[in-house]
Amino acid sequence: MFANSTPVYSTQADLHPDLSHHVQRALDNDWQRPIAEHTRTAFEDARRFYQAHGGPLILDAGCGTGRSTRQLARYYPNACVLGIDRSADRLSRDYARELGAFPDNALLVRADLVDFWRLAHLAGWQPVRHCIFYPNPYPKASQLKRRWHAHPVFPVLLALGGVLELRSNWQIYVEEFACAVHQVTGQKPRVERLPLGPDSDFISAFEHKYFDSGHTLWQLQCPLETSISKAPDLRRDPT
């Protein structure tokens, strides 16, 4: 079932020349798109779970089927782990027979990440870890604005703080992300190859598949301050 994934292909051979412009525009203009009601409802469910569980908060952004959320809950049994994804199909897949019962310290949430991040920011959440594993790279140069680091929500994502971890099988995506973090925060995250081997404890089925397919996997880790001077104004709640 593995070793059949095609590497990311793009005619973009280096960092996108418009990256800095889009990051600066996100810094200069708070994004005020109304928050979807279904995400408000999902966020309230997540908030109640978080309050009931307590402990440090870990966000698994774009969790897909939730396998990475399971892994994070296992790695950090005293934490509250929230896996967020917009796909009802992916979140509904039942792996109990294969992987066992879903961890008590984790919850899968169907929500728009853009709105969920803004609501978490407005609520003053401060995750200790914020994971973005293998996001859609949108490799066409014309798709830059769809990559998280060029999206209007990017300053909010960073303002949540915590140890931010990004993994991707496209080096340019991770290097662009690092440049955008530097532009917003002044920090210079290190981009490095993910040290994995055949017997590694893969974070997700995607990671396992990419590894078995011979892809080079890349990682960025950056401890972010919980207060970023250029973060959006918490007092304004887009309705």
MIDOSE-1310 file (N, C-alpha, C; in nm, 2 decimals, decimal comma, always signed):
residues 239
mfan	+0,08/-0,12/+0,00/+0,00/+0,00/+0,00/+0,08/+0,13/+0,00; +0,22/+0,11/+0,02/+0,30/+0,23/+0,03/+0,39/+0,24/-0,09; +0,48/+0,33/-0,09/+0,59/+0,34/-0,20/+0,53/+0,37/-0,33; +0,41/+0,44/-0,34/+0,36/+0,48/-0,47/+0,32/+0,63/-0,48
stpv	+0,38/+0,71/-0,39/+0,34/+0,85/-0,39/+0,44/+0,93/-0,48; +0,38/+1,01/-0,56/+0,46/+1,10/-0,65/+0,52/+1,22/-0,58; +0,65/+1,25/-0,59/+0,70/+1,37/-0,53/+0,63/+1,50/-0,57; +0,64/+1,60/-0,49/+0,58/+1,73/-0,53/+0,65/+1,78/-0,65
ystq	+0,58/+1,82/-0,75/+0,64/+1,88/-0,87/+0,59/+2,02/-0,88; +0,68/+2,11/-0,91/+0,65/+2,25/-0,93/+0,75/+2,32/-1,03; +0,70/+2,41/-1,11/+0,79/+2,49/-1,19/+0,86/+2,60/-1,11; +0,81/+2,62/-0,98/+0,87/+2,71/-0,89/+0,99/+2,65/-0,83
adlh	+1,11/+2,70/-0,87/+1,24/+2,63/-0,83/+1,30/+2,70/-0,70; +1,24/+2,81/-0,65/+1,30/+2,88/-0,54/+1,19/+2,94/-0,46; +1,22/+3,02/-0,36/+1,12/+3,09/-0,29/+1,04/+3,19/-0,38; +0,91/+3,20/-0,36/+0,83/+3,28/-0,44/+0,86/+3,43/-0,43
pdls	+0,88/+3,50/-0,54/+0,92/+3,64/-0,53/+0,82/+3,73/-0,46; +0,69/+3,69/-0,45/+0,59/+3,77/-0,39/+0,56/+3,74/-0,25; +0,64/+3,64/-0,19/+0,61/+3,60/-0,06/+0,61/+3,71/+0,04; +0,72/+3,79/+0,05/+0,73/+3,90/+0,14/+0,61/+4,00/+0,13
hhvq	+0,57/+4,03/+0,01/+0,46/+4,12/-0,01/+0,33/+4,07/+0,06; +0,30/+3,94/+0,04/+0,18/+3,88/+0,10/+0,19/+3,88/+0,25; +0,30/+3,85/+0,30/+0,32/+3,84/+0,45/+0,30/+3,98/+0,50; +0,36/+4,08/+0,44/+0,35/+4,22/+0,49/+0,20/+4,27/+0,48
rald	+0,13/+4,23/+0,38/-0,01/+4,27/+0,36/-0,09/+4,21/+0,48; -0,06/+4,08/+0,51/-0,13/+4,02/+0,63/-0,10/+4,09/+0,76; +0,02/+4,14/+0,77/+0,06/+4,22/+0,89/-0,01/+4,35/+0,90; -0,03/+4,42/+0,79/-0,08/+4,55/+0,78/-0,23/+4,56/+0,79
ndwq	-0,30/+4,44/+0,76/-0,44/+4,45/+0,75/-0,50/+4,33/+0,83; -0,57/+4,35/+0,94/-0,64/+4,25/+1,01/-0,75/+4,19/+0,92; -0,75/+4,06/+0,91/-0,85/+4,00/+0,83/-0,99/+3,99/+0,90; -1,09/+4,04/+0,84/-1,22/+4,06/+0,91/-1,33/+3,98/+0,84
rpia	-1,30/+3,87/+0,77/-1,40/+3,79/+0,71/-1,49/+3,73/+0,83; -1,62/+3,73/+0,81/-1,70/+3,68/+0,92/-1,67/+3,53/+0,94; -1,68/+3,50/+1,07/-1,65/+3,36/+1,11/-1,78/+3,27/+1,09; -1,76/+3,16/+1,03/-1,87/+3,07/+1,00/-1,93/+3,02/+1,13
ehtr	-2,07/+3,01/+1,13/-2,14/+2,97/+1,25/-2,10/+2,83/+1,29; -2,08/+2,74/+1,19/-2,06/+2,60/+1,22/-1,92/+2,59/+1,29; -1,83/+2,68/+1,26/-1,70/+2,67/+1,33/-1,71/+2,73/+1,47; -1,79/+2,83/+1,49/-1,82/+2,88/+1,63/-1,87/+2,76/+1,71
tafe	-1,97/+2,69/+1,66/-2,03/+2,58/+1,73/-1,92/+2,47/+1,76; -1,84/+2,44/+1,66/-1,73/+2,34/+1,68/-1,63/+2,39/+1,79; -1,60/+2,51/+1,78/-1,51/+2,57/+1,88/-1,56/+2,56/+2,02; -1,69/+2,58/+2,04/-1,75/+2,57/+2,17/-1,74/+2,43/+2,22
darr	-1,76/+2,33/+2,14/-1,74/+2,19/+2,18/-1,60/+2,17/+2,22; -1,50/+2,22/+2,14/-1,36/+2,20/+2,17/-1,33/+2,27/+2,30; -1,38/+2,39/+2,32/-1,35/+2,47/+2,45/-1,40/+2,39/+2,57; -1,52/+2,33/+2,56/-1,57/+2,26/+2,67/-1,49/+2,13/+2,70
fyqa	-1,44/+2,07/+2,60/-1,35/+1,95/+2,62/-1,22/+1,99/+2,68; -1,17/+2,10/+2,63/-1,04/+2,15/+2,69/-1,05/+2,19/+2,83; -1,16/+2,26/+2,87/-1,18/+2,30/+3,00/-1,20/+2,18/+3,09; -1,27/+2,08/+3,05/-1,30/+1,96/+3,13/-1,17/+1,88/+3,15
hggp	-1,09/+1,87/+3,04/-0,97/+1,79/+3,05/-0,86/+1,86/+3,13; -0,84/+1,99/+3,10/-0,73/+2,06/+3,16/-0,59/+2,02/+3,10; -0,49/+2,07/+3,16/-0,35/+2,03/+3,11/-0,31/+2,12/+3,00; -0,18/+2,10/+2,95/-0,13/+2,18/+2,84/-0,21/+2,15/+2,71
lild	-0,22/+2,24/+2,63/-0,30/+2,23/+2,50/-0,20/+2,21/+2,38; -0,24/+2,11/+2,30/-0,17/+2,08/+2,18/-0,27/+2,09/+2,06; -0,23/+2,16/+1,96/-0,32/+2,17/+1,84/-0,26/+2,09/+1,72; -0,34/+2,01/+1,66/-0,29/+1,93/+1,54/-0,38/+1,99/+1,43
agcg	-0,32/+2,08/+1,36/-0,39/+2,16/+1,26/-0,39/+2,09/+1,12; -0,51/+2,06/+1,07/-0,52/+1,98/+0,95/-0,49/+1,84/+0,97; -0,56/+1,78/+1,07/-0,52/+1,65/+1,12/-0,56/+1,53/+1,03; -0,64/+1,56/+0,92/-0,69/+1,45/+0,83/-0,77/+1,35/+0,91
tgrs	-0,73/+1,22/+0,90/-0,81/+1,12/+0,97/-0,79/+1,11/+1,12; -0,70/+1,19/+1,17/-0,67/+1,19/+1,31/-0,56/+1,10/+1,36; -0,49/+1,03/+1,27/-0,38/+0,94/+1,32/-0,28/+1,02/+1,39; -0,24/+1,14/+1,34/-0,14/+1,22/+1,40/-0,19/+1,27/+1,54
trql	-0,32/+1,29/+1,55/-0,38/+1,33/+1,68/-0,36/+1,22/+1,78; -0,39/+1,10/+1,74/-0,37/+0,98/+1,82/-0,22/+0,97/+1,87; -0,13/+0,99/+1,78/+0,01/+0,98/+1,81/+0,05/+1,09/+1,91; +0,01/+1,21/+1,89/+0,04/+1,32/+1,98/-0,02/+1,30/+2,12
aryy	-0,14/+1,24/+2,12/-0,20/+1,21/+2,25/-0,12/+1,10/+2,33; -0,07/+1,01/+2,25/+0,02/+0,91/+2,31/+0,15/+0,96/+2,36; +0,21/+1,05/+2,28/+0,34/+1,11/+2,31/+0,33/+1,20/+2,44; +0,21/+1,27/+2,45/+0,19/+1,36/+2,56/+0,06/+1,33/+2,63
pnac	+0,07/+1,22/+2,72/-0,06/+1,18/+2,78/-0,12/+1,27/+2,88; -0,04/+1,37/+2,93/-0,10/+1,47/+3,02/-0,15/+1,59/+2,95; -0,14/+1,60/+2,82/-0,19/+1,71/+2,75/-0,33/+1,69/+2,69; -0,39/+1,80/+2,65/-0,52/+1,80/+2,58/-0,49/+1,82/+2,44
vlgi	-0,52/+1,73/+2,35/-0,48/+1,73/+2,21/-0,61/+1,75/+2,13; -0,61/+1,86/+2,05/-0,72/+1,88/+1,96/-0,68/+1,87/+1,81; -0,74/+1,78/+1,74/-0,71/+1,76/+1,60/-0,82/+1,83/+1,52; -0,79/+1,92/+1,43/-0,88/+2,00/+1,36/-0,87/+1,98/+1,21
drsa	-0,98/+1,95/+1,14/-0,98/+1,93/+1,00/-1,12/+1,97/+0,95; -1,13/+2,01/+0,82/-1,26/+2,05/+0,77/-1,33/+1,94/+0,70; -1,27/+1,82/+0,68/-1,32/+1,71/+0,60/-1,40/+1,62/+0,69; -1,53/+1,61/+0,67/-1,62/+1,52/+0,75/-1,58/+1,38/+0,72
drls	-1,55/+1,35/+0,59/-1,52/+1,22/+0,55/-1,39/+1,17/+0,62; -1,29/+1,25/+0,62/-1,16/+1,20/+0,68/-1,18/+1,18/+0,83; -1,25/+1,27/+0,89/-1,26/+1,27/+1,04/-1,35/+1,15/+1,08; -1,44/+1,11/+0,99/-1,54/+1,00/+1,03/-1,48/+0,86/+1,02
rdya	-1,36/+0,85/+0,96/-1,31/+0,71/+0,94/-1,27/+0,65/+1,08; -1,32/+0,53/+1,10/-1,31/+0,46/+1,22/-1,19/+0,36/+1,22; -1,08/+0,39/+1,30/-0,97/+0,30/+1,30/-0,95/+0,23/+1,43; -1,07/+0,22/+1,51/-1,06/+0,15/+1,64/-1,02/+0,01/+1,63
relg	-1,06/-0,07/+1,53/-1,02/-0,21/+1,52/-0,87/-0,22/+1,49; -0,81/-0,12/+1,41/-0,67/-0,13/+1,38/-0,59/-0,06/+1,48; -0,63/+0,05/+1,54/-0,55/+0,13/+1,63/-0,59/+0,13/+1,77; -0,71/+0,07/+1,80/-0,76/+0,07/+1,94/-0,85/+0,19/+1,96
afpd	-0,90/+0,20/+2,09/-0,99/+0,31/+2,12/-0,92/+0,45/+2,11; -1,00/+0,55/+2,07/-0,94/+0,68/+2,06/-0,90/+0,73/+2,20; -0,79/+0,80/+2,21/-0,74/+0,85/+2,34/-0,84/+0,94/+2,41; -0,84/+0,92/+2,54/-0,93/+1,01/+2,62/-0,89/+1,15/+2,63
nall	-0,76/+1,18/+2,60/-0,71/+1,31/+2,61/-0,71/+1,38/+2,48; -0,78/+1,33/+2,38/-0,78/+1,39/+2,25/-0,92/+1,41/+2,19; -0,94/+1,50/+2,11/-1,07/+1,53/+2,04/-1,05/+1,57/+1,90; -1,13/+1,51/+1,81/-1,13/+1,55/+1,67/-1,24/+1,65/+1,65
vrad	-1,21/+1,76/+1,58/-1,30/+1,87/+1,56/-1,31/+1,90/+1,41; -1,44/+1,90/+1,36/-1,46/+1,94/+1,22/-1,48/+2,09/+1,22; -1,39/+2,17/+1,16/-1,39/+2,31/+1,16/-1,30/+2,37/+1,05; -1,33/+2,49/+1,01/-1,25/+2,57/+0,92/-1,13/+2,61/+1,00
lvdf	-1,01/+2,57/+0,96/-0,89/+2,61/+1,04/-0,87/+2,76/+1,05; -0,90/+2,83/+0,95/-0,88/+2,98/+0,95/-0,97/+3,04/+1,06; -1,09/+3,00/+1,06/-1,18/+3,05/+1,17/-1,15/+3,00/+1,31; -1,11/+2,87/+1,31/-1,08/+2,81/+1,44/-0,96/+2,88/+1,50
wrla	-0,85/+2,91/+1,42/-0,74/+2,98/+1,47/-0,77/+3,12/+1,53; -0,86/+3,19/+1,46/-0,90/+3,32/+1,50/-0,98/+3,31/+1,63; -1,07/+3,21/+1,64/-1,14/+3,20/+1,77/-1,05/+3,16/+1,88; -0,96/+3,08/+1,86/-0,86/+3,04/+1,96/-0,78/+3,16/+2,01
hlag	-0,74/+3,24/+1,91/-0,67/+3,37/+1,94/-0,76/+3,46/+2,03; -0,88/+3,48/+1,98/-0,97/+3,57/+2,06/-1,00/+3,51/+2,20; -1,00/+3,38/+2,22/-1,02/+3,32/+2,35/-0,89/+3,32/+2,44; -0,78/+3,37/+2,38/-0,66/+3,37/+2,46/-0,59/+3,24/+2,48
wqpv	-0,62/+3,14/+2,39/-0,55/+3,01/+2,40/-0,40/+3,03/+2,37; -0,33/+2,95/+2,45/-0,18/+2,95/+2,43/-0,13/+2,80/+2,43; -0,14/+2,74/+2,31/-0,10/+2,60/+2,31/+0,05/+2,58/+2,33; +0,09/+2,48/+2,39/+0,23/+2,45/+2,42/+0,30/+2,40/+2,29
rhci	+0,22/+2,33/+2,21/+0,27/+2,28/+2,08/+0,16/+2,30/+1,97; +0,21/+2,34/+1,85/+0,11/+2,37/+1,74/+0,17/+2,30/+1,62; +0,10/+2,19/+1,58/+0,16/+2,11/+1,47/+0,08/+2,12/+1,34; +0,16/+2,13/+1,24/+0,10/+2,14/+1,10/+0,18/+2,03/+1,02
fypn	+0,12/+1,92/+1,01/+0,19/+1,81/+0,94/+0,14/+1,79/+0,80; +0,23/+1,81/+0,70/+0,20/+1,78/+0,56/+0,08/+1,85/+0,51; +0,08/+1,98/+0,52/-0,03/+2,06/+0,46/-0,03/+2,05/+0,31; -0,14/+2,07/+0,25/-0,14/+2,08/+0,10/-0,04/+2,18/+0,05
pypk	+0,06/+2,15/-0,03/+0,16/+2,24/-0,06/+0,12/+2,35/-0,17; +0,01/+2,32/-0,24/-0,03/+2,41/-0,34/+0,09/+2,45/-0,43; +0,15/+2,36/-0,50/+0,28/+2,38/-0,56/+0,29/+2,48/-0,68; +0,17/+2,51/-0,74/+0,18/+2,60/-0,85/+0,21/+2,74/-0,80
asql	+0,29/+2,81/-0,88/+0,33/+2,95/-0,83/+0,21/+3,04/-0,82; +0,11/+3,01/-0,90/-0,01/+3,09/-0,89/-0,09/+3,07/-0,76; -0,06/+2,96/-0,69/-0,13/+2,92/-0,57/-0,07/+2,97/-0,44; +0,03/+3,06/-0,45/+0,10/+3,11/-0,33/+0,00/+3,15/-0,22
krrw	-0,10/+3,22/-0,25/-0,19/+3,28/-0,15/-0,26/+3,17/-0,07; -0,26/+3,05/-0,12/-0,33/+2,94/-0,06/-0,24/+2,86/+0,04; -0,11/+2,89/+0,04/-0,02/+2,83/+0,14/-0,03/+2,91/+0,27; -0,02/+2,84/+0,38/-0,05/+2,90/+0,51/+0,04/+3,03/+0,53
hahp	+0,16/+3,02/+0,49/+0,25/+3,14/+0,52/+0,23/+3,26/+0,44; +0,14/+3,25/+0,34/+0,11/+3,37/+0,26/-0,04/+3,40/+0,27; -0,11/+3,33/+0,36/-0,25/+3,35/+0,39/-0,27/+3,47/+0,49; -0,38/+3,54/+0,47/-0,41/+3,65/+0,57/-0,41/+3,61/+0,72
vfpv	-0,44/+3,48/+0,74/-0,45/+3,44/+0,88/-0,31/+3,41/+0,94; -0,20/+3,42/+0,87/-0,07/+3,37/+0,92/-0,03/+3,44/+1,05; -0,05/+3,58/+1,06/-0,01/+3,64/+1,19/-0,08/+3,59/+1,31; -0,21/+3,55/+1,29/-0,29/+3,49/+1,40/-0,23/+3,36/+1,43
llal	-0,20/+3,27/+1,34/-0,14/+3,14/+1,36/-0,02/+3,16/+1,45; +0,07/+3,25/+1,42/+0,19/+3,27/+1,49/+0,16/+3,33/+1,63; +0,06/+3,41/+1,64/+0,03/+3,48/+1,77/-0,01/+3,38/+1,87; -0,06/+3,27/+1,84/-0,10/+3,17/+1,94/+0,02/+3,12/+2,02
ggvl	+0,14/+3,13/+1,96/+0,26/+3,09/+2,04/+0,28/+2,94/+2,05; +0,36/+2,90/+2,14/+0,40/+2,76/+2,16/+0,51/+2,72/+2,07; +0,54/+2,59/+2,07/+0,64/+2,53/+1,98/+0,57/+2,50/+1,85; +0,60/+2,57/+1,75/+0,54/+2,54/+1,62/+0,62/+2,44/+1,54
elrs	+0,55/+2,34/+1,49/+0,62/+2,23/+1,41/+0,55/+2,21/+1,28; +0,63/+2,23/+1,18/+0,58/+2,20/+1,04/+0,65/+2,09/+0,98; +0,59/+2,00/+0,91/+0,65/+1,89/+0,83/+0,59/+1,89/+0,69; +0,68/+1,87/+0,59/+0,64/+1,87/+0,45/+0,73/+1,79/+0,37
nwqi	+0,69/+1,74/+0,26/+0,77/+1,67/+0,16/+0,81/+1,76/+0,05; +0,79/+1,89/+0,07/+0,84/+1,99/-0,03/+0,92/+2,09/+0,04; +1,05/+2,09/+0,01/+1,15/+2,18/+0,08/+1,11/+2,33/+0,07; +1,07/+2,37/-0,05/+1,04/+2,51/-0,07/+0,93/+2,56/+0,02
yvee	+0,83/+2,47/+0,04/+0,72/+2,51/+0,13/+0,78/+2,54/+0,27; +0,86/+2,46/+0,32/+0,91/+2,48/+0,46/+1,01/+2,60/+0,46; +1,09/+2,62/+0,36/+1,18/+2,73/+0,36/+1,10/+2,86/+0,35; +0,99/+2,86/+0,27/+0,91/+2,98/+0,26/+0,84/+3,01/+0,40
faca	+0,80/+2,91/+0,46/+0,74/+2,92/+0,59/+0,84/+2,98/+0,69; +0,96/+2,94/+0,69/+1,06/+2,99/+0,78/+1,09/+3,14/+0,75; +1,09/+3,18/+0,62/+1,11/+3,32/+0,59/+1,00/+3,40/+0,64; +0,88/+3,35/+0,63/+0,76/+3,43/+0,67/+0,76/+3,44/+0,82
vhqv	+0,80/+3,34/+0,90/+0,81/+3,35/+1,04/+0,91/+3,45/+1,08; +1,02/+3,45/+1,01/+1,13/+3,55/+1,04/+1,08/+3,69/+1,01; +1,00/+3,71/+0,90/+0,95/+3,85/+0,87/+0,85/+3,90/+0,98; +0,77/+3,80/+1,03/+0,67/+3,84/+1,13/+0,73/+3,86/+1,27
tgqk	+0,82/+3,77/+1,31/+0,87/+3,76/+1,45/+1,01/+3,80/+1,47; +1,09/+3,80/+1,37/+1,23/+3,83/+1,38/+1,31/+3,70/+1,41; +1,24/+3,59/+1,44/+1,31/+3,46/+1,47/+1,35/+3,39/+1,34; +1,45/+3,32/+1,34/+1,50/+3,24/+1,23/+1,49/+3,09/+1,25
prve	+1,38/+3,03/+1,22/+1,36/+2,89/+1,24/+1,46/+2,81/+1,15; +1,50/+2,70/+1,20/+1,59/+2,61/+1,13/+1,51/+2,51/+1,05; +1,54/+2,50/+0,92/+1,48/+2,40/+0,84/+1,58/+2,28/+0,83; +1,54/+2,16/+0,85/+1,63/+2,05/+0,85/+1,55/+1,92/+0,80
rlpl	+1,63/+1,83/+0,75/+1,57/+1,70/+0,71/+1,52/+1,63/+0,84; +1,40/+1,56/+0,82/+1,34/+1,49/+0,93/+1,42/+1,35/+0,94; +1,48/+1,33/+1,06/+1,56/+1,20/+1,07/+1,47/+1,08/+1,10; +1,43/+1,02/+0,99/+1,35/+0,90/+1,00/+1,41/+0,78/+0,94
gpds	+1,38/+0,66/+0,99/+1,43/+0,53/+0,93/+1,31/+0,44/+0,92; +1,34/+0,32/+0,86/+1,23/+0,22/+0,84/+1,15/+0,18/+0,97; +1,22/+0,19/+1,08/+1,15/+0,15/+1,21/+1,10/+0,27/+1,29; +1,10/+0,39/+1,22/+1,05/+0,51/+1,29/+0,91/+0,50/+1,33
dfis	+0,87/+0,58/+1,43/+0,73/+0,59/+1,48/+0,67/+0,70/+1,40; +0,62/+0,67/+1,28/+0,57/+0,78/+1,19/+0,45/+0,85/+1,25; +0,44/+0,98/+1,23/+0,34/+1,05/+1,29/+0,20/+1,03/+1,22; +0,20/+0,99/+1,09/+0,08/+0,96/+1,02/+0,10/+0,87/+0,91
afeh	-0,01/+0,82/+0,85/+0,01/+0,73/+0,73/+0,07/+0,81/+0,61; +0,04/+0,94/+0,60/+0,10/+1,01/+0,49/+0,25/+1,01/+0,51; +0,30/+1,04/+0,63/+0,45/+1,04/+0,65/+0,51/+0,91/+0,62; +0,44/+0,80/+0,66/+0,50/+0,67/+0,63/+0,50/+0,64/+0,48
kyfd	+0,39/+0,68/+0,41/+0,39/+0,66/+0,27/+0,49/+0,74/+0,19; +0,51/+0,87/+0,23/+0,61/+0,95/+0,17/+0,75/+0,90/+0,19; +0,78/+0,85/+0,31/+0,91/+0,79/+0,34/+0,93/+0,67/+0,26; +0,83/+0,58/+0,25/+0,85/+0,46/+0,18/+0,86/+0,48/+0,03
sght	+0,81/+0,60/-0,02/+0,82/+0,64/-0,16/+0,95/+0,71/-0,19; +1,04/+0,72/-0,09/+1,17/+0,78/-0,12/+1,17/+0,93/-0,11; +1,07/+0,99/-0,06/+1,07/+1,14/-0,05/+1,17/+1,19/+0,06; +1,23/+1,30/+0,04/+1,30/+1,37/+0,15/+1,20/+1,45/+0,23
lwql	+1,19/+1,42/+0,36/+1,10/+1,49/+0,44/+1,16/+1,60/+0,52; +1,09/+1,71/+0,53/+1,15/+1,83/+0,59/+1,07/+1,88/+0,71; +1,14/+1,94/+0,81/+1,08/+1,98/+0,93/+1,13/+2,12/+0,97; +1,04/+2,20/+1,03/+1,07/+2,33/+1,09/+1,01/+2,32/+1,23
qcpl	+1,09/+2,36/+1,33/+1,05/+2,38/+1,46/+1,09/+2,51/+1,51; +1,00/+2,58/+1,58/+1,03/+2,72/+1,62/+0,95/+2,75/+1,75; +1,02/+2,77/+1,86/+0,94/+2,81/+1,99/+0,90/+2,96/+1,97; +0,77/+2,98/+1,97/+0,72/+3,12/+1,95/+0,68/+3,18/+2,08
etsi	+0,70/+3,31/+2,08/+0,65/+3,39/+2,20/+0,50/+3,39/+2,19; +0,43/+3,39/+2,31/+0,29/+3,40/+2,31/+0,24/+3,54/+2,28; +0,32/+3,64/+2,28/+0,28/+3,77/+2,25/+0,37/+3,82/+2,13; +0,31/+3,85/+2,02/+0,38/+3,90/+1,90/+0,34/+4,04/+1,88
skap	+0,43/+4,13/+1,87/+0,40/+4,28/+1,87/+0,31/+4,31/+1,75; +0,32/+4,24/+1,64/+0,24/+4,27/+1,52/+0,12/+4,18/+1,51; +0,08/+4,11/+1,62/-0,04/+4,03/+1,61/-0,16/+4,11/+1,60; -0,27/+4,05/+1,54/-0,40/+4,12/+1,53/-0,46/+4,16/+1,66
dlrr	-0,55/+4,25/+1,66/-0,61/+4,30/+1,79/-0,71/+4,20/+1,84; -0,68/+4,15/+1,96/-0,77/+4,04/+2,02/-0,91/+4,10/+2,05; -0,92/+4,23/+2,06/-1,05/+4,28/+2,11/-1,16/+4,28/+2,00; -1,12/+4,26/+1,88/-1,22/+4,26/+1,77/-1,25/+4,12/+1,72
dpt	-1,38/+4,09/+1,73/-1,43/+3,96/+1,69/-1,51/+3,97/+1,56; -1,45/+3,92/+1,45/-1,53/+3,92/+1,33/-1,66/+3,84/+1,34; -1,77/+3,90/+1,31/-1,90/+3,84/+1,32/-1,96/+3,80/+1,18
